[in-house]
Amino acid sequence: MSIRTTLIYPGIAGLGFNSLKLGMEAGWISHGLASLSSAAKAEGFEVDLIDLRALSGWDHFRAVLAERAPDVIGVTMMSVDYNPAFKAISIAAEVKPELVTIIGGPHVTIALMDSLRIPHVDYLVTGEGEVTFPKLLHAIEKGEPPSSRVLRGEPPDLDAIPFTDRSLFLDEWRKWGYDLDSPEVPFVEELPPPFVTIIAGRGCLYHCAFCKPGEDYLFGKRTRRRSVDNVIEEIRHLVDEYHIASFMFHDDCLTEDREWVMEFTDKYIAEGFTMPFFCQSRADIIVKHEDMVERMAEAGLKGYFIGFESGNDRVLKFIRKGTTVEQNRQAARICRKYGISIWANYMMGLPTETREEVLDTVRLMKEIDPDYYSPAFFTPHPGTDLYDYVVEHDLSRITDYDSYRRNPTEPKIKGQDYEFLKWAMAESQRRKPINAFRRWTRRQWRRARRITPAKVARKLGLTRSTA
């Protein structure tokens, strides 16, 4: 009989228990766990999930785990998840001391020595796990477990692995009575339910100091992307299985590969798909490839996540962003030209950043007038060059793993006036009256554009071929 494996998603550091479907943080699946599940199920293993966001507390977790009685548990960990992951592993060891515990995820890869100190862990898998995790389960099942506790994950062929196992999360959520009008929680009005997130590739070509080299440890120094045909096939499956009406590419920077994007838009349109979507891009890419932006808009792109980060060129150079303030401005103008919504990511409170440089960012946000603001206080994440800078200069004010959230609510480093930063953060999001009127006008225009022949056809129950 095959061993039973329970995967555990510990993502409650921000909103806690009973938080499922309360927005992006609590309403999206973990692609890492869902991909491990599909890989393990393809090898014949029985896999289920405990999503802490759906539970009422640790006693509830203890009872559910005792009822499931798995032979193996697998826990994913980002740095911010360390505390709930640690607690879940400790409880699991009490409930069933003989079970095998496997941990993986970003924190295990970039902070291995820290992860090795967690008690009751049998194996730590670094890097990617779709190949290594099923191999480990086979070895455990045969009674021939590896002698080494640390296993380096073997990078998979992304076209060869099964599609993300969304049923892992959806089946678990249904058990606790959650309404599933959408596989994942929509987060902007441009993306109606049913909504999903999709990952087309892994890695990033760029060298931002607040992100690298940690991501290189996970995926290598190059970007690996699924073929366009493979992604189109998954979208077709999502339409047939979940009747999705919109989606978001969760890639770090989908648009870094112009040829891939152009091929995708051609095949997406040829397939007859009309679902709106968002993806992440960069200001310099948008400026250099306006024709690609136009083509994506024609295919259904409704919004870009753009890491503007700062309104000051010195700061942008310090964090190795590879963009300029003028490119930020031009990128925003191009988005407006093609009716693309702007989700603005930016930071305040960076090391060496002055008050005047913070005000530059405030002024830039007022000028850009994004549709959505996503501000953060700079947070030094383990495995990044700016984390090393903060440690070297004794700047860190982080005393608990929970503080690795990028939330702009608490001090992160020394040398910054956080009362001023809170004011600046609020001021950066205060629209000028003319901008508020323009935003209202844009929203009305977008709503009017949503009534299309393709959408009418869907309402009438016509298929893609008959429409």
C-alpha positions in Angstrom: 0.0 0.0 0.0 1.3 3.4 -0.9 2.4 5.7 1.9 0.1 8.6 2.7 1.6 12.1 2.4 0.1 15.3 3.8 1.5 18.6 2.6 1.2 21.6 5.0 0.8 25.2 3.9 1.8 27.5 6.9 1.1 30.9 5.4 -0.6 32.5 8.4 2.1 34.9 9.5 0.1 37.9 8.1 -3.6 37.3 8.7 -3.6 34.3 11.0 -6.0 31.4 11.2 -9.5 31.6 9.7 -8.2 33.9 7.1 -8.8 32.0 3.9 -10.1 34.0 1.0 -9.4 37.4 2.7 -7.5 38.8 -0.3 -4.4 37.9 -2.2 -2.3 36.7 0.7 -5.0 34.4 1.9 -6.8 33.6 -1.3 -4.2 32.2 -3.7 -2.7 28.7 -3.9 0.9 27.8 -3.2 2.2 26.8 -6.6 5.2 25.1 -5.0 3.0 22.7 -3.0 0.5 22.2 -5.8 3.3 21.3 -8.2 4.8 18.8 -5.8 1.4 17.3 -5.4 0.9 16.8 -9.1 4.4 15.3 -9.4 3.9 12.9 -6.5 0.4 11.9 -7.6 1.8 11.1 -11.1 4.0 8.6 -9.4 1.0 6.9 -7.7 1.3 8.5 -4.2 -1.7 9.6 -2.1 -1.4 13.3 -1.3 -3.6 15.7 0.6 -3.2 19.1 2.2 -3.7 21.0 5.4 -3.9 24.7 4.8 -3.5 26.5 8.1 -5.4 29.5 6.7 -8.6 27.4 6.7 -8.3 26.2 10.3 -9.4 27.8 13.5 -6.2 27.3 15.5 -3.5 24.9 16.6 -5.9 22.6 18.4 -7.8 22.3 15.2 -4.6 21.5 13.3 -3.7 18.9 15.9 -7.1 17.2 15.5 -7.0 17.2 11.7 -3.5 15.8 11.6 -4.4 13.0 14.0 -7.4 12.2 11.9 -5.4 12.1 8.6 -2.6 10.1 10.3 -0.1 10.5 7.3 3.1 8.6 7.0 4.9 11.6 5.6 4.4 15.4 6.0 5.9 17.9 3.6 6.2 21.6 4.8 7.1 24.5 2.6 8.8 27.6 4.1 9.3 31.1 3.1 11.3 33.1 5.7 8.1 34.7 7.0 6.6 31.3 7.5 9.3 30.1 9.8 7.3 30.4 13.1 4.1 28.6 12.0 6.1 26.0 10.1 8.2 25.3 13.2 5.0 25.0 15.3 3.3 22.7 12.9 6.3 20.4 12.8 6.5 20.3 16.6 2.9 19.4 16.9 3.2 16.7 14.2 6.1 15.1 16.1 3.8 14.9 19.2 0.8 13.6 17.3 2.7 10.9 15.4 6.4 10.6 16.5 7.2 8.0 13.8 6.1 10.1 10.8 8.7 11.3 8.3 9.1 15.1 8.1 10.3 16.8 4.9 10.8 20.6 4.6 11.6 22.7 1.5 10.9 26.0 0.0 12.8 29.3 -0.3 14.0 29.6 3.3 15.4 26.1 3.4 17.4 26.9 0.2 18.7 30.3 1.2 19.1 29.8 4.9 20.0 26.1 5.1 22.0 26.3 8.4 19.1 28.1 10.1 16.7 25.4 8.8 18.9 22.6 10.0 18.3 23.7 13.5 14.5 22.9 13.4 13.9 19.8 15.4 12.1 16.7 14.2 13.0 17.2 10.6 14.2 14.1 8.7 15.0 15.6 5.3 15.5 19.1 3.8 15.1 19.5 0.1 16.8 22.6 -1.4 16.0 24.1 -4.8 13.2 22.6 -6.9 11.4 19.4 -5.7 9.3 18.0 -8.5 11.8 15.3 -9.4 13.5 14.9 -6.0 10.4 14.7 -3.8 8.7 11.7 -5.5 12.1 9.9 -5.6 12.4 10.5 -1.8 8.9 9.2 -1.3 9.8 6.0 -3.2 12.9 5.5 -1.1 10.9 5.9 2.1 8.3 3.5 0.9 10.9 0.9 0.0 12.5 1.2 3.4 15.7 2.5 1.8 15.8 6.2 2.9 18.7 8.4 1.9 21.6 8.6 4.4 21.9 12.4 3.9 19.4 14.7 5.5 20.0 17.5 2.9 18.9 16.7 -0.7 19.6 19.1 -3.5 16.6 19.3 -5.7 17.0 18.3 -9.4 15.7 21.0 -11.7 12.8 19.6 -13.7 11.9 19.9 -17.4 9.1 22.4 -17.0 7.2 21.0 -20.0 7.5 17.5 -18.7 6.0 17.9 -15.3 2.2 17.8 -14.8 0.2 20.9 -14.6 -0.3 22.5 -11.2 -2.6 20.5 -9.0 -5.2 23.1 -8.0 -7.5 20.4 -6.7 -5.1 20.0 -3.8 -6.2 23.3 -2.5 -9.7 23.4 -3.8 -10.6 20.0 -2.3 -9.2 21.1 1.1 -11.1 24.4 1.0 -14.3 22.6 0.2 -13.9 20.4 3.3 -14.2 23.5 5.5 -17.2 24.9 3.6 -15.6 27.7 1.7 -17.5 29.1 -1.3 -15.6 28.4 -4.5 -17.1 30.7 -7.1 -13.5 31.2 -8.1 -10.5 28.9 -7.8 -8.5 31.8 -6.4 -9.5 35.2 -5.1 -9.7 38.0 -7.7 -7.9 41.1 -6.6 -8.7 43.8 -9.1 -11.9 44.7 -10.9 -10.3 44.2 -14.3 -10.0 40.4 -13.5 -13.4 38.9 -12.9 -14.0 35.5 -11.4 -13.5 32.7 -11.9 -9.8 33.7 -11.6 -6.5 31.8 -11.3 -2.8 32.4 -11.2 -0.4 30.8 -13.6 3.4 30.4 -13.6 5.0 30.2 -17.1 8.6 30.2 -16.0 11.2 30.3 -13.1 14.0 32.6 -12.5 14.8 36.2 -13.4 17.5 37.7 -15.6 17.9 40.9 -13.6 20.1 41.6 -10.6 18.1 43.8 -8.1 20.0 43.8 -4.8 16.8 43.3 -2.7 16.1 40.0 -4.5 19.4 38.5 -5.7 21.2 36.2 -5.4 18.6 34.4 -3.4 16.4 33.6 -6.4 19.5 32.3 -8.2 20.0 29.7 -5.4 16.4 28.5 -6.0 16.3 28.4 -9.8 19.8 29.0 -11.1 21.2 32.1 -12.8 19.1 31.8 -15.9 15.4 31.8 -16.6 13.7 28.6 -17.6 10.3 29.0 -19.2 7.7 26.6 -20.3 6.9 26.4 -24.0 4.1 28.6 -25.3 2.2 25.5 -26.4 2.4 24.0 -22.9 1.1 27.2 -21.3 -1.7 27.5 -23.9 -2.6 23.8 -23.2 -2.9 24.6 -19.4 -5.1 27.7 -20.1 -7.3 25.5 -22.3 -7.5 23.0 -19.4 -8.4 25.8 -17.0 -11.2 27.0 -19.2 -12.6 23.6 -19.6 -12.2 22.6 -15.9 -12.9 25.8 -14.1 -14.5 28.1 -16.7 -11.9 30.8 -15.8 -12.8 34.3 -16.9 -9.4 35.9 -16.1 -5.9 35.0 -14.9 -2.6 36.5 -13.8 0.9 35.4 -14.7 2.8 35.0 -11.5 6.2 35.0 -13.1 8.8 37.5 -11.8 9.1 39.1 -15.2 7.1 37.5 -18.0 8.1 40.2 -20.5 11.8 39.7 -20.3 11.5 37.2 -23.2 10.1 39.3 -26.0 10.0 36.3 -28.5 8.1 34.2 -26.0 5.5 36.9 -25.4 5.0 37.6 -29.1 4.5 33.9 -29.8 2.1 33.6 -26.8 -0.1 36.5 -27.9 -0.3 35.1 -31.5 -1.4 31.7 -30.2 -3.6 33.1 -27.5 -5.6 35.1 -30.0 -5.6 32.2 -32.6 -7.1 29.9 -29.9 -10.0 32.3 -29.5 -9.3 33.2 -25.9 -10.5 36.6 -24.7 -9.9 36.3 -21.0 -8.2 39.4 -19.5 -5.0 38.9 -17.7 -2.2 40.7 -15.7 1.5 40.1 -15.6 4.7 41.6 -14.2 7.0 43.8 -16.2 9.7 46.4 -15.9 9.8 50.1 -16.8 12.8 49.7 -19.1 11.2 46.7 -21.0 8.0 48.7 -21.5 9.9 51.7 -22.9 12.1 49.6 -25.2 9.3 47.4 -26.5 6.2 49.5 -27.0 5.1 47.3 -29.9 5.1 44.3 -27.6 3.0 46.3 -25.1 0.5 47.1 -27.8 0.3 43.5 -28.9 -0.3 42.3 -25.3 -3.1 44.8 -24.9 -4.7 43.5 -28.1 -4.5 39.9 -26.7 -6.2 40.8 -23.4 -3.6 42.3 -21.1 -5.3 44.6 -18.7 -2.6 45.5 -16.2 1.1 45.4 -15.4 2.8 45.0 -12.1 5.7 47.4 -12.3 8.5 47.7 -9.8 9.1 51.4 -9.9 10.7 51.1 -6.5 12.0 54.7 -6.2 11.6 58.1 -7.7 15.3 58.8 -7.3 18.1 57.7 -9.7 20.7 57.4 -7.0 18.5 55.0 -5.1 17.7 53.0 -8.2 21.4 52.6 -8.9 22.1 51.7 -5.3 19.6 48.8 -5.4 20.8 47.8 -8.9 17.3 48.1 -10.4 18.7 48.8 -13.8 16.0 51.4 -14.6 15.8 55.2 -14.4 13.2 57.6 -13.1 12.6 58.8 -16.7 11.9 55.3 -17.8 9.4 55.0 -14.9 7.6 58.0 -16.2 7.7 56.9 -19.9 6.5 53.4 -19.0 3.5 54.9 -17.2 2.7 57.0 -20.2 2.8 54.0 -22.5 0.5 52.1 -20.2 -2.0 54.9 -20.3 -1.7 55.0 -24.1 -2.9 51.4 -24.4 -5.4 51.4 -21.6 -3.3 49.2 -19.3 -3.8 49.5 -15.6 -0.7 50.1 -13.4 0.0 48.2 -10.2 2.8 50.2 -8.7 5.3 48.5 -6.5 7.7 50.8 -4.6 9.7 51.0 -1.4 10.6 53.5 1.2 13.2 53.4 4.0 16.0 51.8 2.0 19.5 51.9 3.5 21.2 55.3 2.7 17.9 56.8 1.5 17.4 60.4 2.5 14.2 62.2 3.3 14.5 64.2 0.1 14.9 61.0 -1.9 11.8 59.6 -0.2 10.0 62.7 -1.3 11.2 62.1 -4.9 9.3 58.8 -4.7 6.2 60.6 -3.4 6.3 63.0 -6.3 6.8 60.2 -8.8 3.7 58.4 -7.5 1.6 61.5 -7.8 2.9 62.0 -11.3 2.4 58.4 -12.4 -1.0 58.2 -10.7 -1.1 54.4 -10.7 -4.4 52.5 -10.6 -3.2 50.4 -7.7 -0.6 51.2 -5.0 1.5 48.5 -3.5 4.0 50.3 -1.2 6.4 48.7 1.3 9.0 49.6 3.8 12.2 48.1 2.7 12.6 44.7 4.3 16.0 42.9 4.2 15.3 39.3 3.2 17.9 36.5 3.8 19.8 35.5 0.8 19.9 38.9 -0.8 22.8 41.4 -1.2 20.9 44.1 0.6 20.3 41.7 3.6 24.1 41.2 3.7 24.6 45.0 3.6 22.2 45.5 6.5 23.9 42.9 8.6 27.4 44.2 7.7 26.4 47.7 8.8 24.4 46.5 11.8 21.2 48.1 10.6 18.6 45.4 11.1 15.7 46.0 13.5 14.0 42.7 12.6 13.7 40.6 15.7 11.2 37.9 14.6 10.6 36.0 11.4 7.1 37.4 11.1 8.7 40.8 10.3 9.9 39.5 7.0 6.6 40.5 5.5 6.9 43.5 3.2 4.2 45.3 5.0 4.7 49.1 5.6 3.6 48.9 9.2 6.7 48.4 11.4 10.4 49.5 11.5 12.8 47.3 9.5 16.2 49.0 9.7 18.0 51.5 11.8 18.6 55.1 10.6 15.2 55.8 9.2 12.4 57.9 10.7 9.4 55.7 10.4 6.9 58.3 11.5 8.1 60.4 8.5 7.9 57.3 6.3 4.4 56.5 7.4 3.4 60.1 6.4 5.3 59.8 3.1 3.6 56.5 2.4 0.2 58.0 2.9 1.0 61.1 1.0 2.2 59.0 -2.0 -1.2 57.5 -2.3 -3.2 60.8 -2.0 -4.4 61.6 -5.4 -4.6 65.1 -6.8 -8.2 66.1 -7.6 -7.5 66.0 -11.3 -6.0 62.6 -11.0 -8.9 61.3 -9.1 -11.2 62.5 -11.8 -9.0 60.9 -14.5 -9.1 57.6 -12.7 -12.9 57.7 -12.4 -13.0 58.4 -16.2 -10.7 55.5 -17.0 -12.7 53.1 -14.9 -15.9 54.1 -16.6 -14.3 53.6 -20.0 -12.9 50.2 -19.1 -16.3 49.0 -17.8 -17.9 50.1 -21.1 -15.3 48.1 -23.0 -16.1 44.9 -21.2 -19.2 44.3 -23.4 -17.7 42.5 -26.4 -19.1 40.1 -29.0 -17.1 37.3 -27.5 -18.5 38.0 -24.0 -22.1 38.1 -25.4 -21.4 34.7 -27.1 -20.3 33.2 -23.8 -23.4 34.5 -22.1 -25.5 32.8 -24.8 -23.6 29.6 -24.2 -21.8 29.5 -27.5 -18.4 27.7 -27.6 -15.2 29.1 -28.9 -15.7 27.3 -32.2 -19.3 28.4 -32.7 -18.6 32.0 -31.6 
